[in-house]
Amino acid sequence: MTSYTSRKDVPDYEKWDLTDIYSSEDLWKADFLKVEDLAKDLKTFDGAITDAQSLLDFLTKQEELGFIFSKVFVYARLQVDLDTRESSSQELVDKATQLSVKVSSSTSFFTPFLLSLKEETLKSYIAEIKELAYFEDDLFETYRYKAHILSKEKEELLSELGETLSSPSKTFGMMNNADIQFGEVTNDKGEKVQLTRGMYSKLIEDKNRGKRQEAYKAYYKPYVQLNHSIASTLSSAIKTNVTLSTIRGYSSALEKSLFGDLVPGEVYDNLIETTKKHIAPLHRYSEIRKDVLGLDDLRQYDLNVPLVQESKEEIPYEKAYDIMLNALSPLGTDYIDILRTFKEKRYIDVRETPGKRSGAYNMGLYGVHPFVLLNHQDDLDSLFTLVHEMGHAMHSYYSNKYQPQITAGYTIFVAEVASTVNEVLLINYLLNNETDAKKKKHLLNHFIDMFRGTFFTQIMFAEFEKRTHEMAQQQQPLNASSFNELYGELFRSYQGDVVTFDDEVKYGWSRIPHFYRPFYVYKYATGFAAAIQIADKLLSGEKEGTEAYLTFLKSGSSDYPLELLKKAGVDLSNPDPIEHALSYFGELLSEFEKL
């Protein structure tokens, strides 16, 4: 594996070319000052939008500010992610963050103003000046929230309470990231050392069951000790969500969370009910896991160890890129030709270097191009990460190319579709081209475990969220005991009776940060199911299917998420996509059993 001790040693073609945004820092500073001036100009519109022309002037200037500010902020963010230790880059981010407050403040008056405007008046403005039609959908989308907007005084009061209302999330974040001390584990030298999150992710997959058990006990130790304190923060967060939804006139916290994407509650319910109705294959996988590992009892710390130990194969970046291009060929020559240029044009920062941000992401910048951060390790996981992130990047590229600025960004609801489609195409390509039985088994095991984590586990979390919010709405007690009981019940129903119930299992809810961002995790599962159905159409060779999917990628946020997915051939308003995904899981499992 290629490793570098300094960023200077990495070849230029494996590094971002940030001059595509600004060729010098002086140009960044010039745009920074321009944003400040635009923000001051926008403030002058407060109380001064009195006709169609002044409305158009405000909206045009606001969009110009948004375009320039995005470049200013993204440039600073990318710089600091390349070396988080660099104080000059941190200073750029700090300045950009402070600027974002000024930007937000300069336009905060507009939504209350718009909602105070009669719809007939707004329609007359749009009829008067044709350029306002560009902003029409966006303006009327704001009216959709009108029934849930409070009086100016109440909105100001809630705004002032914002920091207080977010304190449960912040408190959990501090406890989870800064204060929690895990128990001790034994290192390779036989010494007792304190467990870290990084160590845990490796040890929980170790072939040695004793090491897995020790790591598991050490990892859960602080969550057991802090069970009542964490329950208090989560209970407060849930009750706050329920209270705010009631204040704003929603029937439930779930409805409030789904409102923005115009997703009916049936989609959420379908996801849970259909999965539980067809949960048998997941239970069967637990039985297979128990048999393959040769265990008398299967426990939670046995659920992540690979059933087929990987035959370590080095996959250099160049080879990984070629594999990706071949695997994604069902997407057509246009897609592949564009994707090939991303490497040549230096849209990707490839290598792990000291101080670089960990993980991987895609940052789509309108008017420039996508920027993809990797920490490529020349292995199978890195290949999957590359394919995943380039799915996001191509989604950004197409949306930015074919949509105007106002509808170029896509929502979280559809974001994981493009990345998962790529992963399904990759696993299909690898399995079809692999002749070594052991490697084939490892690939299947890898994807089955990814399926379990991205689909089944997230749905279990989604049901936990739904039921705890319903308990709060019905004024039932929310405390450590009720959380433990519910989570334990859900774990049993999803994993099946074959898994022996350790006491630590019931504390699993207390370590999930996503529960402080309500009704978010279900989007992973719906995106995953949609991607599987789309990938099937692509692999069948249907020309219409490929064209429909590319149209989806080019659509940005030009329609609501469910409507965009319908154009790609996926209708989440009925159980079919979920049933299709579950059927696909069963097929993967059957093939794994045969091998």
C-alpha positions as CSV (number, residue, x, y, z in Angstrom):
1,M,0.0,0.0,0.0
2,T,1.3,3.5,-0.9
3,S,1.7,5.6,2.2
4,Y,2.9,9.2,2.5
5,T,4.4,11.0,5.5
6,S,3.8,14.5,3.9
7,R,1.3,15.9,1.6
8,K,4.1,17.3,-0.5
9,D,5.1,13.7,-1.5
10,V,1.6,13.0,-3.0
11,P,1.6,13.3,-6.8
12,D,-0.4,16.3,-8.0
13,Y,-2.8,14.2,-10.0
14,E,-4.0,12.6,-6.7
15,K,-4.6,15.9,-5.0
16,W,-7.4,18.5,-5.4
17,D,-6.8,21.5,-7.6
18,L,-8.4,24.2,-5.4
19,T,-7.4,26.9,-8.0
20,D,-10.5,25.8,-9.8
21,I,-12.3,27.8,-7.1
22,Y,-9.8,30.5,-6.4
23,S,-6.4,30.8,-8.0
24,S,-5.1,32.9,-5.1
25,E,-6.2,33.7,-1.5
26,D,-6.4,37.4,-2.6
27,L,-9.4,36.4,-4.8
28,W,-11.0,34.6,-1.9
29,K,-10.6,37.7,0.3
30,A,-12.1,39.8,-2.5
31,D,-15.2,37.6,-2.6
32,F,-15.4,37.6,1.2
33,L,-15.6,41.4,1.1
34,K,-18.2,41.2,-1.7
35,V,-20.4,38.9,0.4
36,E,-20.2,41.4,3.3
37,D,-21.3,44.2,1.0
38,L,-24.1,42.1,-0.5
39,A,-25.3,41.2,3.0
40,K,-25.4,44.9,3.9
41,D,-27.4,45.7,0.7
42,L,-29.9,42.9,1.4
43,K,-30.6,44.3,4.9
44,T,-31.8,47.6,3.2
45,F,-34.7,45.6,1.7
46,D,-36.2,45.1,5.1
47,G,-39.5,47.0,4.9
48,A,-38.7,48.2,1.4
49,I,-40.1,45.4,-0.8
50,T,-43.2,47.2,-2.0
51,D,-43.6,46.1,-5.6
52,A,-42.7,43.4,-8.2
53,Q,-39.4,45.2,-9.1
54,S,-38.1,45.5,-5.5
55,L,-39.0,41.8,-4.9
56,L,-37.0,40.8,-8.0
57,D,-34.1,43.0,-7.0
58,F,-34.0,41.3,-3.6
59,L,-34.2,37.8,-4.8
60,T,-31.6,38.3,-7.6
61,K,-29.2,39.8,-5.1
62,Q,-29.9,37.1,-2.6
63,E,-29.1,34.4,-5.2
64,E,-25.9,36.2,-6.2
65,L,-24.8,36.3,-2.5
66,G,-25.6,32.6,-2.1
67,F,-23.5,31.7,-5.1
68,I,-20.4,33.7,-4.0
69,F,-20.8,32.7,-0.3
70,S,-20.8,29.0,-1.3
71,K,-17.5,29.4,-3.0
72,V,-16.0,31.3,0.0
73,F,-17.2,28.7,2.5
74,V,-16.4,25.6,0.5
75,Y,-12.9,26.8,-0.3
76,A,-12.2,27.4,3.4
77,R,-13.7,24.0,4.4
78,L,-11.7,22.1,1.8
79,Q,-8.4,23.8,2.8
80,V,-8.8,22.9,6.5
81,D,-9.8,19.3,5.7
82,L,-6.5,18.8,3.8
83,D,-4.7,19.5,7.1
84,T,-6.7,20.1,10.2
85,R,-3.6,21.2,12.0
86,E,-3.0,24.2,9.8
87,S,-3.9,27.4,11.7
88,S,-4.1,29.6,8.5
89,S,-6.8,27.2,7.1
90,Q,-8.6,27.2,10.5
91,E,-8.6,31.0,10.4
92,L,-10.3,30.9,6.9
93,V,-13.1,28.6,8.3
94,D,-13.6,30.8,11.3
95,K,-14.0,33.8,9.1
96,A,-16.4,32.0,6.8
97,T,-18.4,30.8,9.7
98,Q,-18.7,34.3,11.2
99,L,-19.7,35.5,7.7
100,S,-22.5,32.9,7.5
101,V,-24.1,34.5,10.6
102,K,-24.1,37.9,8.9
103,V,-25.6,36.3,5.8
104,S,-28.3,34.6,7.8
105,S,-29.1,37.8,9.7
106,S,-29.3,39.9,6.5
107,T,-32.2,37.8,5.1
108,S,-34.0,36.7,8.3
109,F,-36.7,39.3,7.7
110,F,-37.8,37.8,4.4
111,T,-39.8,34.7,5.3
112,P,-42.1,36.6,7.8
113,F,-42.5,39.3,5.2
114,L,-43.4,36.8,2.5
115,L,-45.9,35.1,4.7
116,S,-47.6,38.4,5.5
117,L,-48.0,39.0,1.8
118,K,-51.3,37.9,0.3
119,E,-50.9,35.1,-2.3
120,E,-53.0,37.2,-4.8
121,T,-50.4,40.0,-4.4
122,L,-47.5,37.7,-5.0
123,K,-49.2,36.2,-8.1
124,S,-49.8,39.7,-9.5
125,Y,-46.1,40.5,-9.0
126,I,-45.1,37.4,-10.9
127,A,-47.5,38.2,-13.7
128,E,-46.1,41.7,-13.9
129,I,-42.4,40.8,-14.3
130,K,-41.6,37.5,-16.1
131,E,-38.2,37.1,-14.5
132,L,-40.0,36.4,-11.2
133,A,-41.3,33.1,-12.6
134,Y,-37.8,31.7,-12.0
135,F,-38.4,32.1,-8.2
136,E,-42.1,31.2,-8.3
137,D,-41.9,27.5,-7.0
138,D,-39.5,28.5,-4.3
139,L,-41.7,31.4,-3.1
140,F,-44.9,29.3,-3.0
141,E,-43.1,26.5,-1.2
142,T,-42.7,28.9,1.7
143,Y,-46.5,29.3,1.8
144,R,-46.8,25.6,2.4
145,Y,-45.5,26.2,5.9
146,K,-47.9,29.1,6.6
147,A,-50.2,27.1,8.8
148,H,-47.2,26.2,10.9
149,I,-45.7,29.6,11.3
150,L,-46.5,31.4,14.5
151,S,-46.9,35.1,15.2
152,K,-43.8,37.3,14.8
153,E,-43.5,37.6,18.6
154,K,-43.7,33.8,19.2
155,E,-41.2,33.1,16.4
156,E,-38.8,35.5,17.9
157,L,-39.2,33.9,21.3
158,L,-38.6,30.4,19.9
159,S,-35.6,31.8,18.1
160,E,-34.2,33.1,21.4
161,L,-34.8,29.7,23.0
162,G,-33.0,27.9,20.1
163,E,-29.8,27.3,22.1
164,T,-31.7,26.1,25.1
165,L,-33.9,23.8,23.1
166,S,-30.8,22.2,21.5
167,S,-29.1,21.6,24.8
168,P,-30.1,17.8,25.1
169,S,-28.3,17.1,21.8
170,K,-25.2,19.2,22.9
171,T,-25.1,17.6,26.3
172,F,-25.2,14.1,24.8
173,G,-22.5,15.1,22.2
174,M,-20.2,16.3,25.0
175,M,-20.8,13.2,27.1
176,N,-20.4,10.8,24.1
177,N,-17.4,12.5,22.5
178,A,-15.5,14.1,25.4
179,D,-16.4,12.6,28.7
180,I,-17.1,8.9,28.1
181,Q,-14.2,6.7,29.1
182,F,-14.4,3.1,27.9
183,G,-13.2,0.1,29.9
184,E,-9.9,-1.7,29.4
185,V,-8.9,-4.3,26.9
186,T,-5.8,-6.5,26.5
187,N,-3.4,-5.5,23.8
188,D,-1.2,-7.9,21.8
189,K,1.5,-7.5,24.4
190,G,-0.8,-8.7,27.2
191,E,-1.1,-5.2,28.7
192,K,-4.3,-3.6,29.8
193,V,-5.1,-0.5,27.8
194,Q,-8.1,1.8,27.6
195,L,-10.4,1.0,24.7
196,T,-10.9,3.7,22.0
197,R,-13.6,3.8,19.3
198,G,-11.1,3.1,16.7
199,M,-9.8,0.0,18.5
200,Y,-13.4,-1.1,19.1
201,S,-14.3,-1.1,15.4
202,K,-11.4,-3.5,14.7
203,L,-11.7,-5.7,17.8
204,I,-15.4,-6.3,17.3
205,E,-14.5,-8.0,14.0
206,D,-11.5,-10.0,15.5
207,K,-11.4,-13.7,14.9
208,N,-10.7,-14.3,18.5
209,R,-14.1,-14.4,20.3
210,G,-12.5,-13.6,23.7
211,K,-11.2,-10.3,22.3
212,R,-14.6,-9.5,20.8
213,Q,-16.3,-10.2,24.1
214,E,-13.8,-8.2,26.1
215,A,-14.1,-5.2,23.7
216,Y,-17.9,-5.4,23.8
217,K,-18.0,-5.3,27.6
218,A,-15.5,-2.5,27.7
219,Y,-17.4,-0.5,25.1
220,Y,-20.8,-0.7,26.8
221,K,-19.4,-0.1,30.3
222,P,-19.8,3.7,30.3
223,Y,-23.3,3.5,28.7
224,V,-24.4,1.2,31.4
225,Q,-23.0,3.5,34.1
226,L,-24.5,6.6,32.6
227,N,-27.8,5.0,31.6
228,H,-30.0,7.3,33.7
229,S,-28.2,10.5,32.7
230,I,-28.3,9.7,28.9
231,A,-32.0,8.7,29.3
232,S,-32.6,12.1,30.7
233,T,-31.0,13.9,27.7
234,L,-32.8,11.7,25.2
235,S,-36.2,12.1,27.0
236,S,-35.8,15.9,27.0
237,A,-34.9,15.8,23.2
238,I,-38.0,13.7,22.4
239,K,-40.3,15.8,24.6
240,T,-39.0,18.9,22.9
241,N,-39.7,17.5,19.5
242,V,-43.2,16.6,20.5
243,T,-43.9,20.0,22.1
244,L,-42.6,22.0,19.2
245,S,-44.7,19.9,16.7
246,T,-47.8,20.6,18.8
247,I,-47.0,24.3,19.1
248,R,-46.6,24.5,15.3
249,G,-49.9,22.7,14.6
250,Y,-48.6,19.3,13.4
251,S,-50.5,16.2,14.4
252,S,-47.2,14.6,15.5
253,A,-43.4,15.0,15.6
254,L,-43.2,12.5,12.8
255,E,-45.5,14.6,10.5
256,K,-43.4,17.7,11.3
257,S,-40.2,15.8,10.2
258,L,-41.7,14.4,7.0
259,F,-43.4,17.7,6.0
260,G,-40.4,19.3,4.3
261,D,-40.0,16.4,1.8
262,L,-43.8,16.0,1.4
263,V,-43.5,12.4,2.5
264,P,-46.8,10.9,3.9
265,G,-46.6,8.9,7.1
266,E,-47.6,5.8,5.2
267,V,-44.1,5.6,3.6
268,Y,-42.5,5.5,7.1
269,D,-45.1,2.9,8.3
270,N,-44.7,0.8,5.1
271,L,-41.0,0.6,5.7
272,I,-41.3,-0.8,9.2
273,E,-44.4,-3.0,8.7
274,T,-43.1,-4.6,5.4
275,T,-39.7,-5.3,6.8
276,K,-41.1,-6.9,9.9
277,K,-43.5,-9.0,7.8
278,H,-40.5,-10.3,5.8
279,I,-37.9,-10.5,8.6
280,A,-37.3,-14.2,8.3
281,P,-34.2,-14.0,6.0
282,L,-32.4,-11.8,8.6
283,H,-33.2,-14.5,11.2
284,R,-31.9,-17.1,8.9
285,Y,-28.7,-15.1,8.5
286,S,-28.2,-15.2,12.2
287,E,-28.6,-19.0,12.1
288,I,-26.1,-19.3,9.3
289,R,-23.7,-17.0,11.3
290,K,-24.0,-19.2,14.3
291,D,-23.3,-22.4,12.3
292,V,-20.4,-21.0,10.3
293,L,-18.7,-19.6,13.5
294,G,-19.3,-23.0,15.2
295,L,-20.9,-21.4,18.3
296,D,-23.2,-23.0,20.9
297,D,-24.7,-19.5,21.4
298,L,-24.6,-16.4,19.1
299,R,-24.3,-13.1,20.9
300,Q,-24.2,-9.5,19.8
301,Y,-20.4,-9.4,19.8
302,D,-20.5,-12.2,17.2
303,L,-22.6,-10.2,14.7
304,N,-19.8,-8.2,13.0
305,V,-17.0,-10.7,12.6
306,P,-16.6,-11.6,8.9
307,L,-17.7,-15.1,8.3
308,V,-15.1,-15.5,5.5
309,Q,-11.8,-14.0,6.4
310,E,-10.6,-11.8,3.6
311,S,-7.9,-13.0,1.3
312,K,-6.0,-9.7,1.5
313,E,-5.8,-8.4,-2.0
314,E,-4.1,-5.1,-2.7
315,I,-6.2,-2.9,-5.1
316,P,-4.1,0.1,-6.1
317,Y,-6.0,3.3,-6.7
318,E,-5.5,3.2,-10.5
319,K,-6.8,-0.4,-10.6
320,A,-9.7,0.5,-8.3
321,Y,-10.7,3.3,-10.7
322,D,-10.6,1.0,-13.7
323,I,-12.7,-1.6,-11.9
324,M,-15.2,1.1,-11.0
325,L,-15.5,2.3,-14.7
326,N,-16.1,-1.3,-15.8
327,A,-18.6,-2.0,-13.0
328,L,-20.6,1.1,-13.8
329,S,-20.8,0.5,-17.5
330,P,-24.6,-0.2,-17.3
331,L,-25.0,3.5,-16.7
332,G,-24.0,4.3,-20.3
333,T,-21.0,5.8,-22.1
334,D,-21.9,9.4,-21.2
335,Y,-21.7,8.6,-17.5
336,I,-18.5,6.7,-17.8
337,D,-16.8,9.3,-20.1
338,I,-17.6,12.0,-17.6
339,L,-16.5,9.9,-14.6
340,R,-13.2,9.1,-16.3
341,T,-12.3,12.8,-16.5
342,F,-12.8,13.3,-12.7
343,K,-9.4,11.6,-12.1
344,E,-7.6,13.5,-14.8
345,K,-9.1,16.9,-13.8
346,R,-8.1,16.4,-10.1
347,Y,-11.6,16.5,-8.6
348,I,-10.5,13.8,-6.1
349,D,-8.1,14.1,-3.1
350,V,-6.9,10.5,-2.8
351,R,-4.3,9.8,-0.2
352,E,-4.3,9.7,3.6
353,T,-1.7,12.2,4.9
354,P,-0.9,13.5,8.4
355,G,-3.6,15.9,9.6
356,K,-6.0,15.2,6.8
357,R,-9.7,14.8,7.8
358,S,-10.6,11.1,8.2
359,G,-13.3,9.3,6.2
360,A,-14.7,10.3,2.8
361,Y,-17.2,12.7,1.3
362,N,-18.4,14.5,-1.8
363,M,-18.8,18.3,-1.8
364,G,-20.7,19.5,-4.9
365,L,-20.0,23.2,-5.6
366,Y,-22.4,24.9,-8.0
367,G,-20.6,26.7,-10.8
368,V,-17.4,24.8,-10.3
369,H,-17.5,21.0,-9.9
370,P,-17.6,18.2,-7.3
371,F,-14.7,17.7,-4.8
372,V,-14.3,14.2,-3.4
373,L,-12.2,13.5,-0.3
374,L,-10.8,10.0,0.1
375,N,-8.3,8.3,2.4
376,H,-7.6,5.5,0.0
377,Q,-6.0,2.4,1.5
378,D,-5.7,0.2,-1.7
379,D,-8.1,-2.4,-0.4
380,L,-11.7,-3.7,-1.0
381,D,-13.2,-1.3,1.5
382,S,-11.5,1.6,-0.3
383,L,-12.9,0.4,-3.6
384,F,-16.4,0.4,-2.2
385,T,-15.8,3.9,-0.7
386,L,-14.5,5.2,-4.1
387,V,-17.6,3.9,-5.9
388,H,-20.0,5.2,-3.2
389,E,-18.5,8.7,-3.2
390,M,-18.3,8.9,-7.0
391,G,-22.1,8.1,-7.1
392,H,-22.6,11.3,-5.0
393,A,-20.2,13.2,-7.2
394,M,-21.9,12.3,-10.4
395,H,-25.3,13.2,-8.9
396,S,-23.8,16.6,-8.0
397,Y,-22.3,17.0,-11.5
398,Y,-25.4,16.2,-13.4
399,S,-27.7,18.2,-11.1
400,N,-25.4,21.2,-11.3
401,K,-25.1,21.0,-15.1
402,Y,-28.8,20.5,-15.9
403,Q,-30.5,22.6,-13.1
404,P,-30.4,26.3,-12.4
405,Q,-28.9,27.3,-9.1
406,I,-32.2,27.5,-7.3
407,T,-32.9,23.7,-7.9
408,A,-29.5,22.2,-8.3
409,G,-29.0,20.9,-4.7
410,Y,-30.6,17.6,-3.9
411,T,-32.2,16.6,-0.6
412,I,-30.9,14.0,2.0
413,F,-33.9,11.8,1.1
414,V,-32.5,11.0,-2.3
415,A,-28.8,11.6,-1.6
416,E,-27.9,7.9,-0.8
417,V,-29.7,6.5,-3.9
418,A,-26.9,7.4,-6.4
419,S,-24.1,6.1,-4.1
420,T,-25.9,2.8,-3.3
421,V,-26.8,2.2,-7.0
422,N,-23.1,2.3,-7.7
423,E,-22.4,-0.1,-4.8
424,V,-25.0,-2.6,-6.1
425,L,-23.5,-2.4,-9.6
426,L,-20.0,-3.0,-8.2
427,I,-20.9,-6.0,-6.1
428,N,-22.7,-7.5,-9.1
429,Y,-19.6,-6.9,-11.3
430,L,-17.2,-8.3,-8.8
431,L,-19.3,-11.5,-8.2
432,N,-19.7,-12.1,-11.9
433,N,-16.0,-11.8,-12.6
434,E,-14.7,-13.6,-9.5
435,T,-13.7,-17.3,-10.0
436,D,-12.1,-17.9,-6.6
437,A,-14.8,-19.4,-4.4
438,K,-13.3,-18.0,-1.1
439,K,-13.1,-14.5,-2.5
440,K,-16.6,-14.8,-3.9
441,K,-17.9,-15.8,-0.4
442,H,-16.1,-12.9,1.2
443,L,-17.7,-10.4,-1.3
444,L,-21.1,-11.8,-0.6
445,N,-20.5,-11.7,3.2
446,H,-19.3,-8.1,2.9
447,F,-22.4,-7.0,1.0
448,I,-24.8,-8.9,3.2
449,D,-23.4,-7.3,6.3
450,M,-23.5,-3.9,4.6
451,F,-27.2,-4.6,3.7
452,R,-27.9,-5.5,7.3
453,G,-26.4,-2.3,8.7
454,T,-27.8,0.1,6.2
455,F,-31.2,-1.4,5.9
456,F,-32.4,-3.6,8.8
457,T,-30.5,-1.8,11.6
458,Q,-31.7,1.7,10.5
459,I,-35.3,0.4,10.3
460,M,-35.0,-0.9,13.9
461,F,-33.8,2.6,14.9
462,A,-36.6,4.2,12.9
463,E,-39.2,2.1,14.8
464,F,-37.6,3.0,18.2
465,E,-37.9,6.7,17.3
466,K,-41.5,6.4,16.2
467,R,-42.6,4.5,19.3
468,T,-40.7,6.7,21.8
469,H,-42.2,9.9,20.3
470,E,-45.7,8.3,20.5
471,M,-45.0,7.4,24.1
472,A,-44.1,11.1,24.8
473,Q,-47.3,12.3,22.9
474,Q,-49.4,9.9,25.1
475,Q,-47.5,11.2,28.2
476,Q,-46.2,7.8,29.0
477,P,-42.9,7.7,31.0
478,L,-39.7,8.1,29.1
479,N,-36.8,7.0,31.3
480,A,-33.9,4.5,31.4
481,S,-36.2,1.6,32.2
482,S,-38.7,2.3,29.4
483,F,-36.0,2.9,26.8
484,N,-34.2,-0.3,27.8
485,E,-37.3,-2.4,27.7
486,L,-38.3,-1.1,24.2
487,Y,-34.9,-1.4,22.7
488,G,-34.5,-4.9,24.1
489,E,-37.9,-5.9,22.6
490,L,-37.0,-4.5,19.2
491,F,-33.6,-6.1,19.1
492,R,-35.1,-9.5,19.8
493,S,-37.8,-9.1,17.1
494,Y,-35.3,-8.0,14.4
495,Q,-32.4,-10.3,15.3
496,G,-34.5,-13.4,16.1
497,D,-34.4,-15.9,19.0
498,V,-31.2,-17.5,17.8
499,V,-29.2,-14.5,19.3
500,T,-28.6,-14.9,23.0
501,F,-29.6,-11.8,24.8
502,D,-26.7,-10.2,26.7
503,D,-27.7,-7.6,29.3
504,E,-25.7,-4.9,27.5
505,V,-28.0,-5.3,24.4
506,K,-30.9,-3.3,26.0
507,Y,-28.5,-0.2,26.4
508,G,-27.9,0.0,22.7
509,W,-30.2,3.1,22.3
510,S,-27.9,5.2,24.5
511,R,-25.0,5.3,22.1
512,I,-26.9,6.5,19.0
513,P,-26.3,10.2,18.1
514,H,-28.9,10.1,15.3
515,F,-31.7,9.9,17.9
516,Y,-31.0,13.6,18.5
517,R,-31.7,14.3,14.9
518,P,-35.3,13.0,14.8
519,F,-36.7,10.8,12.0
520,Y,-33.5,10.9,9.9
521,V,-32.3,7.3,9.8
522,Y,-35.2,5.9,7.9
523,K,-33.9,7.8,4.8
524,Y,-30.9,5.4,4.7
525,A,-33.2,2.5,4.4
526,T,-35.6,4.0,1.8
527,G,-32.6,5.2,-0.2
528,F,-31.1,1.7,-0.1
529,A,-34.3,0.0,-1.2
530,A,-34.8,2.5,-4.0
531,A,-31.2,2.0,-5.2
532,I,-31.6,-1.8,-5.4
533,Q,-34.8,-1.5,-7.5
534,I,-33.0,1.0,-9.8
535,A,-29.9,-1.1,-10.1
536,D,-32.0,-4.1,-11.1
537,K,-33.5,-2.1,-14.0
538,L,-30.0,-1.0,-15.1
539,L,-28.6,-4.5,-15.0
540,S,-31.5,-5.8,-17.0
541,G,-30.3,-3.7,-19.9
542,E,-33.5,-1.6,-20.3
543,K,-32.6,1.5,-22.2
544,E,-35.6,3.3,-20.7
545,G,-34.4,2.4,-17.2
546,T,-31.0,3.9,-17.8
547,E,-32.5,7.1,-19.3
548,A,-35.0,7.4,-16.5
549,Y,-32.2,7.1,-13.9
550,L,-30.0,9.6,-15.6
551,T,-33.0,12.0,-15.7
552,F,-33.3,11.5,-11.9
553,L,-29.6,12.4,-11.5
554,K,-30.1,15.5,-13.5
555,S,-33.2,16.7,-11.6
556,G,-31.6,18.1,-8.4
557,S,-34.5,19.3,-6.3
558,S,-36.8,20.3,-9.2
559,D,-39.5,18.2,-7.6
560,Y,-40.3,16.5,-4.3
561,P,-38.2,13.4,-3.5
562,L,-41.0,10.8,-4.0
563,E,-41.9,12.3,-7.4
564,L,-38.2,12.3,-8.5
565,L,-37.9,8.6,-7.5
566,K,-41.1,7.8,-9.4
567,K,-39.5,9.2,-12.5
568,A,-36.7,6.7,-11.9
569,G,-39.2,3.9,-11.6
570,V,-39.5,3.6,-7.8
571,D,-42.7,4.3,-6.0
572,L,-42.2,4.4,-2.2
573,S,-45.8,5.1,-1.6
574,N,-46.4,1.3,-1.7
575,P,-44.5,-1.6,-0.2
576,D,-43.1,-2.9,-3.5
577,P,-39.6,-1.4,-3.4
578,I,-39.2,-2.6,0.2
579,E,-40.4,-6.1,-0.7
580,H,-38.1,-6.1,-3.7
581,A,-35.1,-5.2,-1.5
582,L,-36.0,-7.9,1.1
583,S,-36.3,-10.4,-1.8
584,Y,-32.9,-9.4,-3.0
585,F,-31.4,-9.9,0.5
586,G,-32.9,-13.4,0.4
587,E,-31.3,-14.1,-2.9
588,L,-27.9,-12.9,-1.7
589,L,-28.3,-15.2,1.4
590,S,-29.2,-18.2,-0.7
591,E,-26.2,-17.7,-2.9
592,F,-24.0,-17.4,0.2
593,E,-25.5,-20.6,1.6
594,K,-24.7,-22.5,-1.6
595,L,-21.1,-21.5,-1.5
